[in-house]
Amino acid sequence: MKSLIYTFIFALFFNTTLYSQQRGNHGNSSPQAAQQKIIPENMAGIISYDFDEVIKKLKIKKTPTKIIVSKAITTHNNKINELKTFNYETFNNVKSFLTKKRNEAKLSRDFTIIREARMKANEMLAPIRNKVIAQKNSLNSTLKKELSEKQFKKWLKYQQSKLKELKPKNTQQSMQSSQNKQQIQRNRQMQGMNRRRY
């Protein structure tokens, strides 16, 4: 009878421990990585500007300058939209590829998969990015001729802030940091168990 009770208690303890470990392993996956959207257009540096916002930001007062700036930004936006439409298939392929690799990394806990996948995705997007850069340079060249030196510096600063907004947070680093913390906790637990043995 006692042996049956001990067996039951052991089985209950084992199942509880296993369940806790499974929950802990499930919790290791970063919610940031699971929720982060993959936007290949952002990776390619694609930006459309609101010319009203730009005029207000740069404090452009002269009507002729406003017209030229509005026209230049509208032309830029049209070219960018053409690039997005023409390269829709590439963007879709990159998104599918990165989604697949991210899921593989979450399952295997091998975060090098994400880094290698991003490198591959950047290679796929390189021709589009080069066209985006050429379009950006064309817009900047036009605005430089029309804006004062102070206004053009403000424009470049504004443009840089828009580019920064496209960059995703480094979830891979945060996931790796979380994993390292968990490893340290496990090591401490093992050390505590070893001390208790002696």
Contact map, one row per residue, 1 for C-alpha under 8 A:
111110000000000000000000000000000000000000000000000000000000000000000000000000000000000000000000000000000000000000000000000000000000000000000000000000000000000000000000000000000000000000000000000000
111111000000000000000000000000000000000000000000000000000000000000000000000000000000000000000000000000000000000000000000000000000000000000000000000000000000000000000000000000000000000000000000000000
111111100000000000000000000000000000000000000000000000000000000000000000000000000000000000000000000000000000000000000000000000000000000000000000000000000000000000000000000000000000000000000000000000
111111110000000000000000000000000000000000000000000000000000000000000000000000000000000000000000000000000000000000000000000000000000000000000000000000000000000000000000000000000000000000000000000000
111111111000000000000000000000000000000000000000000000000000000000000000000000000000000000000000000000000000000000000000000000000000000000000000000000000000000000000000000000000000000000000000000000
011111111100000000000000000000000000000000000000000000000000000000000000000000000000000000000000000000000000000000000000000000000000000000000000000000000000000000000000000000000000000000000000000000
001111111110000000000000000000000000000000000000000000000000000000000000000000000000000000000000000000000000000000000000000000000000000000000000000000000000000000000000000000000000000000000000000000
000111111111000000000000000000000000000000000000000000000000000000000000000000000000000000000000000000000000000000000000000000000000000000000000000000000000000000000000000000000000000000000000000000
000011111111100000000000000000000000000000000000000000000000000000000000000000000000000000000000000000000000000000000000000000000000000000000000000000000000000000000000000000000000000000000000000000
000001111111110000000000000000000000000000000000000000000000000000000000000000000000000000000000000000000000000000000000000000000000000000000000000000000000000000000000000000000000000000000000000000
000000111111111000000000000000000000000000000000000000000000000000000000000000000000000000000000000000000000000000000000000000000000000000000000000000000000000000000000000000000000000000000000000000
000000011111111100000000000000000000000000000000000000000000000000000000000000000000000000000000000000000000000000000000000000000000000000000000000000000000000000000000000000000000000000000000000000
000000001111111110000000000000000000000000000000000000000000000000000000000000000000000000000000000000000000000000000000000000000000000000000000000000000000000000000000000000000000000000000000000000
000000000111111111000000000000000000000000000000000000000000000000000000000000000000000000000000000000000000000000000000000000000000000000000000000000000000000000000000000000000000000000000000000000
000000000011111111100000000000000000000000000000000000000000000000000000000000000000000000000000000000000000000000000000000000000000000000000000000000000000000000000000000000000000000000000000000000
000000000001111111110000000000000000000000000000000000000000000000000000000000000000000000000000000000000000000000000000000000000000000000000000000000000000000000000000000000000000000000000000000000
000000000000111111111000000000000000000000000000000000000000000000000000000000000000000000000000000000000000000000000000000000000000000000000000000000000000000000000000000000000000000000000000000000
000000000000011111111100000000000000000000000000000000000000000000000000000000000000000000000000000000000000000000000000000000000000000000000000000000000000000000000000000000000000000000000000000000
000000000000001111111110000000000000000000000000000000000000000000000000000000000000000000000000000000000000000000000000000000000000000000000000000000000000000000000000000000000000000000000000000000
000000000000000111111111000000000000000000000000000000000000000000000000000000000000000000000000000000000000000000000000000000000000000000000000000000000000000000000000000000000000000000000000000000
000000000000000011111111100000000000000000000000000000000000000000000000000000000000000000000000000000000000000000000000000000000000000000000000000000000000000000000000000000000000000000000000000000
000000000000000001111111110000000000000000000000000000000000000000000000000000000000000000000000000000000000000000000000000000000000000000000000000000000000000000000000000000000000000000000000000000
000000000000000000111111111000000000000000000000000000000000000000000000000000000000000000000000000000000000000000000000000000000000000000000000000000000000000000000000000000000000000000000000000000
000000000000000000011111111100000000000000000000000000000000000000000000000000000000000000000000000000000000000000000000000000000000000000000000000000000000000000000000000000000000000000000000000000
000000000000000000001111111110000000000000000000000000000000000000000000000000000000000000000000000000000000000000000000000000000000000000000000000000000000000000000000000000000000000000000000000000
000000000000000000000111111110000000000000000000000000000000000000000000000000000000000000000000000000000000000000000000000000000000000000000000000000000000000000000000000000000000000000000000000000
000000000000000000000011111111000000000000000000000000000000000000000000000000000000000000000000000000000000000000000000000000000000000000000000000000000000000000000000000000000000000000000000000000
000000000000000000000001111111000000000000000000000000000000000000000000000000000000000000000000000000000000000000000000000000000000000000000000000000000000000000000000000000000110000000000000000000
000000000000000000000000111111101100000000000000000000000000000000000000000000000000000000000000000000000100000000000000000000000000000000000000000000000000000000000000000000100000000000000000000000
000000000000000000000000001111111100000000000000000000000000000000000000000000000000000000000000000000000000000000000000000000000000000000000000000000000000000000000000001001100000000000000000000000
000000000000000000000000000011111110000000000000000000000000000000000000000000000000000000000000000000000000000000000000000000000000000000000000000000000000000000000000000000000000000000000000000000
000000000000000000000000000001111111000000000000000000000000000000000000000000000000000000000000000000000000000000000000000000000000000000000000000000000000000000000000001000000000000000000000000000
000000000000000000000000000011111111000000000000000000000000000000000000000000000000000000000000000000000000000000000000000000000000000000000000000000000000000000000000001100100000000000000000000000
000000000000000000000000000011111111000000000000000000000000000000000000000000000000000000000000000000000000000000000000000000000000000000000000000000000000000000000000000000000000000000000000000000
000000000000000000000000000000111111100000000000000000000000000000000000000000000000000000000000000000000000000000000000000000000000000000000000000000000000000000000000000000000000000000000000000000
000000000000000000000000000000011111110000000000000000000000000000000000000000000000000000000000000000000000000000000000000000000000000000000000000000000000000000000000000000000000000000000000000000
000000000000000000000000000000000011111000000000000000000000000000000000000000000000000000000000000000000000000000000000000000000000000000000000000000000000000000000000000000000000000000000000000000
000000000000000000000000000000000001111100000000000000000000000000000000000000000000000000000010011000000000000000000000000000000000000000000000000000000000000000000000000000000000000000000000000000
000000000000000000000000000000000000111111100000000000000000000000000000000000000000000000000010000000000000000000000000000000000000000000000000000000000000000000000000000000000000000000000000000000
000000000000000000000000000000000000011111110000000000000000000000000000000000000000000000110110000000000000000000000000000010000000000000000000000000000000000000000000000000000000000000000000000000
000000000000000000000000000000000000001111111100000000000000000000000000000000000001000000100000000000000000000000000000000000000000000000000000000000000000000000000000000000000000000000000000000000
000000000000000000000000000000000000001111111110000000000000000000000000000000000000000000000000000000000000000000000000000000000000000000000000000000000000000000000110000000000000000000000000000000
000000000000000000000000000000000000001111111100000000000000000000000000000000000000000000000000000000000000000000000000010010000000000000000000000000000000000000000110000000000000000000000000000000
000000000000000000000000000000000000000111111100000000000000000000000000000000000000000000000000000000000000000000000000010011011001000000000000000000000000000000000000000000000000000000000000000000
000000000000000000000000000000000000000011111110000000000000000000000000000000000000000000000000000000000000000000000000000000001001100000000000000000000000000000100100000000000000000000000000000000
000000000000000000000000000000000000000011111111000000000000000000000000000000010000000000000000000000000000000000000000000000001001000000000000000000000000000000000000000000000000000000000000000000
000000000000000000000000000000000000000001001111100000000000000000000000000010010000000000000000000000000000000000000000000000000000000000000000000000000000000001100000000000000000000000000000000000
000000000000000000000000000000000000000000000111110000000000000000000000000110010000000000000000000000000000000000000000000000000000000000000000000000000000000000000000000000000000000000000000000000
000000000000000000000000000000000000000000000011111011000000000000000000100010000000000000000000000000000000000000000000000000000000000000000000000000000000000000000000000000000000000000000000000000
000000000000000000000000000000000000000000000001111111000000000000000000100000000000000000000000000000000000000000000000000000000000000000000000000000000000000000000000000000000000000000000000000000
000000000000000000000000000000000000000000000000111111100000000000001100110000000000000000000000000000000000000000000000000000000000000000000000000000000000000000000000000000000000000000000000000000
000000000000000000000000000000000000000000000000011111110000000000000100000000000000000000000000000000000000000000000000000000000000000000000000000000000000000000000000000000000000000000000000000000
000000000000000000000000000000000000000000000000111111111000000000000000000000000000000000000000000000000000000000000000000000000000000000000000000000000000000000000000000000000000000000000000000000
000000000000000000000000000000000000000000000000111111111100000000000000000000000000000000000000000000000000000000000000000000000000000000000000000000000010000000000000000000000000000000000000000000
000000000000000000000000000000000000000000000000001111111111000001001000000000000000000000000000000000000000000000000000000000000000000000000000000000000000000000000000000000000000000000000000000000
000000000000000000000000000000000000000000000000000111111111000000000000000000000000000000000000000000000000000000000000000000000000000000000000000000000000000000000000000000000000000000000000000000
000000000000000000000000000000000000000000000000000011111110000000000000000000000000000000000000000000000000000000000000000000000000000000000000000000000000000000000000000000000000000000000000000000
000000000000000000000000000000000000000000000000000001111111000000000000000000000000000000000000000000000000000000000000000000000000000000000000000000100110000000000000000000000000000000000000000000
000000000000000000000000000000000000000000000000000000111111100000000000000000000000000000000000000000000000000000000000000000000000000000000000000000100000000000000000000000000000000000000000000000
000000000000000000000000000000000000000000000000000000110111110011000000000000000000000000000000000000000000000000000000000000000000000000000000000000000000000000000000000000000000000000000000000000
000000000000000000000000000000000000000000000000000000000011111011000000000000000000000000000000000000000000000000000000000000000000000000000000000000000000000000000000000000000000000000000000000000
000000000000000000000000000000000000000000000000000000000001111111000000000000000000000000000000000000000000000000000000000000000000000000000000000000000000000000000000000000000000000000000000000000
000000000000000000000000000000000000000000000000000000000000111111100000000000000000000000000000000000000000000000000000000000000000000000000000000000000000000000000000000000000000000000000000000000
000000000000000000000000000000000000000000000000000000000000011111110000000000000000000000000000000000000000000000000000000000000000000000000000000000000000000000000000000000000000000000000000000000
000000000000000000000000000000000000000000000000000000000001111111111000000000000000000000000000000000000000000000000000000000000000000000000000011000000000000000000000000000000000000000000000000000
000000000000000000000000000000000000000000000000000000100001111111111100000000000000000000000000000000000000000000000000000000000000000000000000000000000000000000000000000000000000000000000000000000
000000000000000000000000000000000000000000000000000000000000001111111110000000000000000000000000000000000000000000000000000000000000000000000000000000000000000000000000000000000000000000000000000000
000000000000000000000000000000000000000000000000000000000000000111111111000000000000000000000000000000000000000000000000000000000000000000000000010000000000000000000000000000000000000000000000000000
000000000000000000000000000000000000000000000000001000100000000011111111100000000000000000000000000000000000000000000000000000000000000000000010010000000000000000000000000000000000000000000000000000
000000000000000000000000000000000000000000000000001100000000000001111111110000000000000000000000000000000000000000000000000000000000000000000000000000000000000000000000000000000000000000000000000000
000000000000000000000000000000000000000000000000000000000000000000111111111000000000000000000000000000000000000000000000000000000000000000000000000000000000000000000000000000000000000000000000000000
000000000000000000000000000000000000000000000000000000000000000000011111111100000000000000000000000000000000000000000000000000000000000000100110000000000000000000000000000000000000000000000000000000
000000000000000000000000000000000000000000000000111000000000000000001111111110000000000000000000000000000000000000000000000000000000000000100000000000000000000000000000000000000000000000000000000000
000000000000000000000000000000000000000000000000001000000000000000000111111111000000000000000000000000000000000000000000000000000000000000000000000000000000000000000000000000000000000000000000000000
000000000000000000000000000000000000000000000000000000000000000000000011111111100000000000000000000000000000000000000000000000000000000000000000000000000000000000000000000000000000000000000000000000
000000000000000000000000000000000000000000000001000000000000000000000001111111110000000000000000000000000000000000000000000000000000001100100000000000000000000000000000000000000000000000000000000000
000000000000000000000000000000000000000000000011100000000000000000000000111111111000000000000000000000000000000000000000000000000000000000000000000000000000000000000000000000000000000000000000000000
000000000000000000000000000000000000000000000000000000000000000000000000011111111100000000000000000000000000000000000000000000000000000000000000000000000000000000000000000000000000000000000000000000
000000000000000000000000000000000000000000000000000000000000000000000000001111111110000000000000000000000000000000000000000000000000001000000000000000000000000000000000000000000000000000000000000000
000000000000000000000000000000000000000000000111000000000000000000000000000111111111000000000000000000000000000000000000000000000001001000000000000000000000000000000000000000000000000000000000000000
000000000000000000000000000000000000000000000000000000000000000000000000000011111111100000000000000000000000000000000000000000000000000000000000000000000000000000000000000000000000000000000000000000
000000000000000000000000000000000000000000000000000000000000000000000000000001111111110000000000000000000000000000000000000000000000000000000000000000000000000000000000000000000000000000000000000000
000000000000000000000000000000000000000000000000000000000000000000000000000000111111111000000000000000000000000000000000000000010000000000000000000000000000000000000000000000000000000000000000000000
000000000000000000000000000000000000000010000000000000000000000000000000000000011111111100000000000000000000000000000000000000000000000000000000000000000000000000000000000000000000000000000000000000
000000000000000000000000000000000000000000000000000000000000000000000000000000001111111100000000000000000000000000000000000000000000000000000000000000000000000000000000000000000000000000000000000000
000000000000000000000000000000000000000000000000000000000000000000000000000000000111111110000000000000000000000000000000000000000000000000000000000000000000000000000000000000000000000000000000000000
000000000000000000000000000000000000000000000000000000000000000000000000000000000011111111100000000000000000000000000000000000010000000000000000000000000000000000000000000000000000000000000000000000
000000000000000000000000000000000000000000000000000000000000000000000000000000000001111111110000000000000000000000000000000000000000000000000000000000000000000000000000000000000000000000000000000000
000000000000000000000000000000000000000000000000000000000000000000000000000000000000011111111000000000000000000000000000000000000000000000000000000000000000000000000000000000000000000000000000000000
000000000000000000000000000000000000000000000000000000000000000000000000000000000000001111111100000000000000000000000000000110000000000000000000000000000000000000000000000000000000000000000000000000
000000000000000000000000000000000000000110000000000000000000000000000000000000000000001111111110000000000000000000000000000010000000000000000000000000000000000000000000000000000000000000000000000000
000000000000000000000000000000000000000100000000000000000000000000000000000000000000000111111111000000000000000000000000000000000000000000000000000000000000000000000000000000000000000000000000000000
000000000000000000000000000000000000000000000000000000000000000000000000000000000000000011111111100000000000000000000000000000000000000000000000000000000000000000000000000000000000000000000000000000
000000000000000000000000000000000000000100000000000000000000000000000000000000000000000001111111110000000000000000000000100100000000000000000000000000000000000000000000000000000000000000000000000000
000000000000000000000000000000000000011100000000000000000000000000000000000000000000000000111111111000000000000000000000000000000000000000000000000000000000000000000000000000000000000000000000000000
000000000000000000000000000000000000000000000000000000000000000000000000000000000000000000011111111100000000000000000000000000000000000000000000000000000000000000000000000000000000000000000000000000
000000000000000000000000000000000000000000000000000000000000000000000000000000000000000000001111111110000000000000001000100000000000000000000000000000000000000000000000000000000000000000000000000000
000000000000000000000000000000000000010000000000000000000000000000000000000000000000000000000111111111000000000001001100100000000000000000000000000000000000000000000000000000000000000000000000000000
000000000000000000000000000000000000010000000000000000000000000000000000000000000000000000000011111111100000000000000000000000000000000000000000000000000000000000000000000000000000000000000000000000
000000000000000000000000000000000000000000000000000000000000000000000000000000000000000000000001111111110000000000000000000000000000000000000000000000000000000000000000000000000000000000000000000000
000000000000000000000000000000000000000000000000000000000000000000000000000000000000000000000000111111111000000011001000000000000000000000000000000000000000000000000000000000000000000000000000000000
000000000000000000000000000000000000000000000000000000000000000000000000000000000000000000000000011111111100000011000000000000000000000000000000000000000000000000000000000000000000000000000000000000
000000000000000000000000000000000000000000000000000000000000000000000000000000000000000000000000001111111110000000000000000000000000000000000000000000000000000000000000000000000000000000000000000000
000000000000000000000000000000000000000000000000000000000000000000000000000000000000000000000000000111111111000010000000000000000000000000000000000000000000000000000000000000000000000000000000000000
000000000000000000000000000000000000000000000000000000000000000000000000000000000000000000000000000011111111111111000000000000000000000000000000000000000000000000000000000000000000000000000000000000
000000000000000000000000000010000000000000000000000000000000000000000000000000000000000000000000000001111111111000000000000000000000000000000000000000000000000000000000000000000000000000000000000000
000000000000000000000000000000000000000000000000000000000000000000000000000000000000000000000000000000111111100000000000000000000000000000000000000000000000000000000000000000000000000000000000000000
000000000000000000000000000000000000000000000000000000000000000000000000000000000000000000000000000000011111110000000000000000000000000000000000000000000000000000000000000000000000000000000000000000
000000000000000000000000000000000000000000000000000000000000000000000000000000000000000000000000000000001111111000000000000000000000000000000000000000000000000000000000000000000000000000000000000000
000000000000000000000000000000000000000000000000000000000000000000000000000000000000000000000000000000001101111110000000000000000000000000000000000000000000000000000000000000000000000000000000000000
000000000000000000000000000000000000000000000000000000000000000000000000000000000000000000000000000000001100111111100000000000000000000000000000000000000000000000000000000100010000000000000000000000
000000000000000000000000000000000000000000000000000000000000000000000000000000000000000000000000000000001000011111110000000000000000000000000000000000000000000000000000000000000000000000000000000000
000000000000000000000000000000000000000000000000000000000000000000000000000000000000000000000000000011011000011111111000000000000000000000000000000000000000000000000000000000000000000000000000000000
000000000000000000000000000000000000000000000000000000000000000000000000000000000000000000000000010011001000001111111100000000000000000000000000000000000000000000000000000100000000000000000000000000
000000000000000000000000000000000000000000000000000000000000000000000000000000000000000000000000000000000000001111111110000000000000000000000000000000000000000000000000000000000000000000000000000000
000000000000000000000000000000000000000000000000000000000000000000000000000000000000000000000000000000000000000111111111000000000000000000000000000000000000000000000000000000000000000000000000000000
000000000000000000000000000000000000000000000000000000000000000000000000000000000000000000000000110010000000000011111111100000000000000000000000000000000000000000000000000000000000000000000000000000
000000000000000000000000000000000000000000000000000000000000000000000000000000000000000000000000010000000000000001111111110000000000000000000000000000000000000000000000000000000000000000000000000000
000000000000000000000000000000000000000000000000000000000000000000000000000000000000000000000000000000000000000000111111111000000000000000000000000000000000000000000000000000000000000000000000000000
000000000000000000000000000000000000000000000000000000000000000000000000000000000000000000000000000000000000000000011111111100000000000000000000000000000000000000000000000000000000000000000000000000
000000000000000000000000000000000000000000000000000000000000000000000000000000000000000000000100110000000000000000001111111110000000000000000000000000000000000000000000000000000000000000000000000000
000000000000000000000000000000000000000000110000000000000000000000000000000000000000000000000000000000000000000000000111111111000000000000000000000000000000000000000000000000000000000000000000000000
000000000000000000000000000000000000000000000000000000000000000000000000000000000000000000000000000000000000000000000011111111000000000000000000000000000000000000000000000000000000000000000000000000
000000000000000000000000000000000000000000000000000000000000000000000000000000000000000001000100000000000000000000000001111111100000000000000000000000000000000000000000000000000000000000000000000000
000000000000000000000000000000000000000100110000000000000000000000000000000000000000000001100000000000000000000000000000111111111000000000000000000000000000000000000000000000000000000000000000000000
000000000000000000000000000000000000000000010000000000000000000000000000000000000000000000000000000000000000000000000000011111111100000000000000000000000000000000000000000000000000000000000000000000
000000000000000000000000000000000000000000000000000000000000000000000000000000000000000000000000000000000000000000000000000111111110000000000000000000000000000000000000000000000000000000000000000000
000000000000000000000000000000000000000000010000000000000000000000000000000000000010001000000000000000000000000000000000000011111111000000000000000000000000000000000000000000000000000000000000000000
000000000000000000000000000000000000000000011100000000000000000000000000000000000000000000000000000000000000000000000000000011111111100000000000000000000000000000000000000000000000000000000000000000
000000000000000000000000000000000000000000000000000000000000000000000000000000000000000000000000000000000000000000000000000001111111110000000000000000000000000000000000000000000000000000000000000000
000000000000000000000000000000000000000000000000000000000000000000000000000000000000000000000000000000000000000000000000000000111111111000000000000000000000000000000000000000000000000000000000000000
000000000000000000000000000000000000000000011100000000000000000000000000000000010000000000000000000000000000000000000000000000011111111100000000000000000000000000000000000000000000000000000000000000
000000000000000000000000000000000000000000001000000000000000000000000000000000000000000000000000000000000000000000000000000000001111111110000000000000000000000000000000000000000000000000000000000000
000000000000000000000000000000000000000000000000000000000000000000000000000000000000000000000000000000000000000000000000000000000111111111000000000000000000000000000000000000000000000000000000000000
000000000000000000000000000000000000000000000000000000000000000000000000000100110000000000000000000000000000000000000000000000000011111111100000000000000000000000000000000000000000000000000000000000
000000000000000000000000000000000000000000000000000000000000000000000000000100000000000000000000000000000000000000000000000000000001111111110000000000000000000000000000000000000000000000000000000000
000000000000000000000000000000000000000000000000000000000000000000000000000000000000000000000000000000000000000000000000000000000000111111111000000000000000000000000000000000000000000000000000000000
000000000000000000000000000000000000000000000000000000000000000000000000000000000000000000000000000000000000000000000000000000000000011111111100000000000000000000000000000000000000000000000000000000
000000000000000000000000000000000000000000000000000000000000000000000001100100000000000000000000000000000000000000000000000000000000001111111110000000000000000000000000000000000000000000000000000000
000000000000000000000000000000000000000000000000000000000000000000000000000000000000000000000000000000000000000000000000000000000000000111111111000000000000000000000000000000000000000000000000000000
000000000000000000000000000000000000000000000000000000000000000000000000000000000000000000000000000000000000000000000000000000000000000011111111100000000000000000000000000000000000000000000000000000
000000000000000000000000000000000000000000000000000000000000000000000001000000000000000000000000000000000000000000000000000000000000000001111111110000000000000000000000000000000000000000000000000000
000000000000000000000000000000000000000000000000000000000000000000001001000000000000000000000000000000000000000000000000000000000000000000111111111000010000000000000000000000000000000000000000000000
000000000000000000000000000000000000000000000000000000000000000000000000000000000000000000000000000000000000000000000000000000000000000000011111111110010000000000000000000000000000000000000000000000
000000000000000000000000000000000000000000000000000000000000000000000000000000000000000000000000000000000000000000000000000000000000000000001111111000000000000000000000000000000000000000000000000000
000000000000000000000000000000000000000000000000000000000000000010011000000000000000000000000000000000000000000000000000000000000000000000000111111100000000000000000000000000000000000000000000000000
000000000000000000000000000000000000000000000000000000000000000010000000000000000000000000000000000000000000000000000000000000000000000000000011111111110000000000000000000000000000000000000000000000
000000000000000000000000000000000000000000000000000000000000000000000000000000000000000000000000000000000000000000000000000000000000000000000001011111110000000000000000000000000000000000000000000000
000000000000000000000000000000000000000000000000000000000000000000000000000000000000000000000000000000000000000000000000000000000000000000000001001111111000000000000000000000000000000000000000000000
000000000000000000000000000000000000000000000000000000000000000000000000000000000000000000000000000000000000000000000000000000000000000000000000001111111100000000000000000000000000000000000000000000
000000000000000000000000000000000000000000000000000000000110000000000000000000000000000000000000000000000000000000000000000000000000000000000000001111111110000000000000000000000000000000000000000000
000000000000000000000000000000000000000000000000000000000000000000000000000000000000000000000000000000000000000000000000000000000000000000000011001111111111000000000000000000000000000000000000000000
000000000000000000000000000000000000000000000000000000000000000000000000000000000000000000000000000000000000000000000000000000000000000000000000000011111111100000000000000000000000000000000000000000
000000000000000000000000000000000000000000000000000000000100000000000000000000000000000000000000000000000000000000000000000000000000000000000000000001111111110000000000000000000000000000000000000000
000000000000000000000000000000000000000000000000000001000100000000000000000000000000000000000000000000000000000000000000000000000000000000000000000000111111111000000000000000000000000000000000000000
000000000000000000000000000000000000000000000000000000000000000000000000000000000000000000000000000000000000000000000000000000000000000000000000000000011111111100000000000000000000000000000000000000
000000000000000000000000000000000000000000000000000000000000000000000000000000000000000000000000000000000000000000000000000000000000000000000000000000001111111110000000000000000000000000000000000000
000000000000000000000000000000000000000000000000000000000000000000000000000000000000000000000000000000000000000000000000000000000000000000000000000000000111111111000000000000000000000000000000000000
000000000000000000000000000000000000000000000000000000000000000000000000000000000000000000000000000000000000000000000000000000000000000000000000000000000011111111100000000000000000000000000000000000
000000000000000000000000000000000000000000000000000000000000000000000000000000000000000000000000000000000000000000000000000000000000000000000000000000000001111111110000000000000000000000000000000000
000000000000000000000000000000000000000000000000000000000000000000000000000000000000000000000000000000000000000000000000000000000000000000000000000000000000111111111000000000000000000000000000000000
000000000000000000000000000000000000000000000010000000000000000000000000000000000000000000000000000000000000000000000000000000000000000000000000000000000000011111111100000000000000000000000000000000
000000000000000000000000000000000000000000001010000000000000000000000000000000000000000000000000000000000000000000000000000000000000000000000000000000000000001111111110000000000000000000000000000000
000000000000000000000000000000000000000000000000000000000000000000000000000000000000000000000000000000000000000000000000000000000000000000000000000000000000000111111110000000000000000000000000000000
000000000000000000000000000000000000000000000000000000000000000000000000000000000000000000000000000000000000000000000000000000000000000000000000000000000000000011111111000000000000000000000000000000
000000000000000000000000000000000000000001101000000000000000000000000000000000000000000000000000000000000000000000000000000000000000000000000000000000000000000001111111000000000000000000000000000000
000000000000000000000000000000000000000001100000000000000000000000000000000000000000000000000000000000000000000000000000000000000000000000000000000000000000000000111111100000000000000000000000000000
000000000000000000000000000000000000000000000000000000000000000000000000000000000000000000000000000000000000000000000000000000000000000000000000000000000000000000001111110000000000000000000000000000
000000000000000000000000000000000000000000000000000000000000000000000000000000000000000000000000000000000000000000000000000000000000000000000000000000000000000000000011111000000000000000000000000000
000000000000000000000000000000000000000000000000000000000000000000000000000000000000000000000000000000000000000000000000000000000000000000000000000000000000000000000001111111000000000000000000000000
000000000000000000000000000001011000000000000000000000000000000000000000000000000000000000000000000000000000000000000000000000000000000000000000000000000000000000000000111111100000000000000000000000
000000000000000000000000000000001000000000000000000000000000000000000000000000000000000000000000000000000000001001000000000000000000000000000000000000000000000000000000011111110000000000000000000000
000000000000000000000000000000000000000000000000000000000000000000000000000000000000000000000000000000000000000000000000000000000000000000000000000000000000000000000000011111111000000000000000000000
000000000000000000000000000001000000000000000000000000000000000000000000000000000000000000000000000000000000000000000000000000000000000000000000000000000000000000000000011111111100000000000000000000
000000000000000000000000000011001000000000000000000000000000000000000000000000000000000000000000000000000000000000000000000000000000000000000000000000000000000000000000001111111110000000000000000000
000000000000000000000000000000000000000000000000000000000000000000000000000000000000000000000000000000000000001000000000000000000000000000000000000000000000000000000000000111111111000000000000000000
000000000000000000000000000000000000000000000000000000000000000000000000000000000000000000000000000000000000000000000000000000000000000000000000000000000000000000000000000011111111100000000000000000
000000000000000000000000000100000000000000000000000000000000000000000000000000000000000000000000000000000000000000000000000000000000000000000000000000000000000000000000000001111111110000000000000000
000000000000000000000000000100000000000000000000000000000000000000000000000000000000000000000000000000000000000000000000000000000000000000000000000000000000000000000000000000111111111000000000000000
000000000000000000000000000000000000000000000000000000000000000000000000000000000000000000000000000000000000000000000000000000000000000000000000000000000000000000000000000000011111111100000000000000
000000000000000000000000000000000000000000000000000000000000000000000000000000000000000000000000000000000000000000000000000000000000000000000000000000000000000000000000000000001111111110000000000000
000000000000000000000000000000000000000000000000000000000000000000000000000000000000000000000000000000000000000000000000000000000000000000000000000000000000000000000000000000000111111111000000000000
000000000000000000000000000000000000000000000000000000000000000000000000000000000000000000000000000000000000000000000000000000000000000000000000000000000000000000000000000000000011111111100000000000
000000000000000000000000000000000000000000000000000000000000000000000000000000000000000000000000000000000000000000000000000000000000000000000000000000000000000000000000000000000001111111110000000000
000000000000000000000000000000000000000000000000000000000000000000000000000000000000000000000000000000000000000000000000000000000000000000000000000000000000000000000000000000000000111111111000000000
000000000000000000000000000000000000000000000000000000000000000000000000000000000000000000000000000000000000000000000000000000000000000000000000000000000000000000000000000000000000011111111100000000
000000000000000000000000000000000000000000000000000000000000000000000000000000000000000000000000000000000000000000000000000000000000000000000000000000000000000000000000000000000000001111111110000000
000000000000000000000000000000000000000000000000000000000000000000000000000000000000000000000000000000000000000000000000000000000000000000000000000000000000000000000000000000000000000111111111000000
000000000000000000000000000000000000000000000000000000000000000000000000000000000000000000000000000000000000000000000000000000000000000000000000000000000000000000000000000000000000000011111111100000
000000000000000000000000000000000000000000000000000000000000000000000000000000000000000000000000000000000000000000000000000000000000000000000000000000000000000000000000000000000000000001111111110000
000000000000000000000000000000000000000000000000000000000000000000000000000000000000000000000000000000000000000000000000000000000000000000000000000000000000000000000000000000000000000000111111111000
000000000000000000000000000000000000000000000000000000000000000000000000000000000000000000000000000000000000000000000000000000000000000000000000000000000000000000000000000000000000000000011111111100
000000000000000000000000000000000000000000000000000000000000000000000000000000000000000000000000000000000000000000000000000000000000000000000000000000000000000000000000000000000000000000001111111110
000000000000000000000000000000000000000000000000000000000000000000000000000000000000000000000000000000000000000000000000000000000000000000000000000000000000000000000000000000000000000000000111111111
000000000000000000000000000000000000000000000000000000000000000000000000000000000000000000000000000000000000000000000000000000000000000000000000000000000000000000000000000000000000000000000011111111
000000000000000000000000000000000000000000000000000000000000000000000000000000000000000000000000000000000000000000000000000000000000000000000000000000000000000000000000000000000000000000000001111111
000000000000000000000000000000000000000000000000000000000000000000000000000000000000000000000000000000000000000000000000000000000000000000000000000000000000000000000000000000000000000000000000111111
000000000000000000000000000000000000000000000000000000000000000000000000000000000000000000000000000000000000000000000000000000000000000000000000000000000000000000000000000000000000000000000000011111
